[in-house]
Amino acid sequence: MDSDTLRAAQDSMKAANLRKQGEHPCRTFQQPQHEDRGIEFDRHYSVQEIAEIWGLSVDKVRQIFENEPDVLRVGKGDRRSCRRYITLMIPERVVRRVHARLRARGK
C-alpha cells in the first residue's frame, strides 16, 4: 500500500470516528463567542488539523489556503533554497469563509 493510499485510509477512519461520536467532520469548528473581536483572537488551525477534519490530504489543504488572505505564514520562504519552510496558521473565520465558498461552488 503506497503512502497516499495509507494516508487517505487514515483520514477516512478519523472522519468515521468523528461521525460515530455524533460529530460531522465539517462541523467540529466551534462557534466564535464574540464576533466583534479581531481575527487575532480567533482560534487558529494548522493545516494538519483541517486536513483531518475535512478528510483531505495535507497537501490539498495547503494548496487551498496558501494564497488565502488573513492566513498567517510563519517561517522562511527563501526562494534560493530547495524547500520552503513555512507553517500556515489559519484563523477560524478564514476556514469558515473558504468552506462556504467551496460548498457554494459545489452546488
C-alpha positions as a printed Julia matrix, in Angstrom:
107×3 Matrix{Float64}:
   0.0    0.0    0.0
   1.57   3.32  -1.01
   1.75   6.31   1.36
  -1.07   8.27  -0.37
  -3.44   5.33  -0.09
  -2.46   4.78   3.54
  -2.95   8.48   4.34
  -6.36   8.5    2.65
  -7.4    5.42   4.64
  -6.25   7.03   7.9
  -8.12  10.26   7.11
 -11.24   8.28   6.28
 -11.02   6.36   9.57
 -10.65   9.61  11.54
 -13.72  11.07   9.84
 -15.66   7.87  10.55
 -14.67   8.07  14.23
 -15.95  11.64  14.42
 -19.25  10.54  12.88
 -19.55   7.69  15.43
 -19.12  10.28  18.19
 -22.04  12.24  16.74
 -19.9   14.93  15.13
 -19.72  15.62  11.43
 -16.12  16.29  10.32
 -17.11  19.61   8.73
 -18.98  20.8   11.82
 -16.37  20.35  14.54
 -15.31  24.0   14.48
 -16.58  25.91  17.49
 -18.75  28.96  17.01
 -16.94  32.19  17.92
 -18.25  33.68  21.15
 -17.6   37.32  20.22
 -17.89  38.34  16.58
 -16.62  41.82  17.38
 -13.21  40.51  18.46
 -10.39  40.83  15.98
  -9.16  37.99  13.84
  -6.06  37.74  16.05
  -8.26  36.3   18.82
  -9.77  33.6   16.6
  -8.68  30.04  17.11
  -6.01  29.25  14.54
  -5.89  25.82  12.92
  -2.9   24.04  11.47
  -3.01  22.53   8.01
  -2.92  19.06   9.61
  -5.97  19.79  11.8
  -8.05  20.99   8.86
  -6.93  18.02   6.76
  -8.12  15.63   9.48
 -11.45  17.41   9.99
 -12.24  17.78   6.3
 -10.88  14.36   5.32
  -8.42  15.78   2.79
  -4.68  15.4    2.34
  -2.33  17.89   3.96
  -1.04  18.86   0.51
  -4.56  19.65  -0.74
  -5.37  21.79   2.31
  -2.07  23.64   1.95
  -2.91  24.28  -1.72
  -6.37  25.61  -0.8
  -5.1   28.03   1.87
  -1.6   29.05   0.73
  -2.74  32.23  -1.08
  -5.81  32.97   1.06
  -5.9   36.43   2.72
  -5.54  36.61   6.55
  -3.64  33.3    6.81
  -0.53  33.57   9.0
   2.65  32.43   7.3
   5.4   31.6    9.79
   8.9   30.58   8.74
  11.36  31.1    5.96
  10.26  31.33   2.36
  13.73  31.71   0.88
  13.45  31.27  -2.87
  17.1   30.24  -3.13
  16.64  27.12  -1.02
  15.2   23.9   -2.4
  12.42  23.77   0.17
  10.21  26.4    1.73
   9.92  26.16   5.49
   6.59  27.88   6.02
   3.92  26.96   8.54
   0.39  28.11   7.77
  -1.84  29.02  10.72
  -5.42  29.52   9.56
  -7.91  31.61  11.59
 -11.3   30.04  12.17
 -13.2   32.71  10.25
 -10.95  32.09   7.22
 -11.7   28.35   7.49
 -15.42  29.14   7.57
 -15.14  31.57   4.62
 -13.27  29.05   2.46
 -15.62  26.22   3.44
 -18.65  28.33   2.47
 -17.04  29.27  -0.84
 -16.19  25.63  -1.64
 -19.67  24.5   -0.62
 -21.29  27.16  -2.86
 -19.05  26.15  -5.77
 -20.19  22.52  -5.39
 -23.9   23.34  -5.75
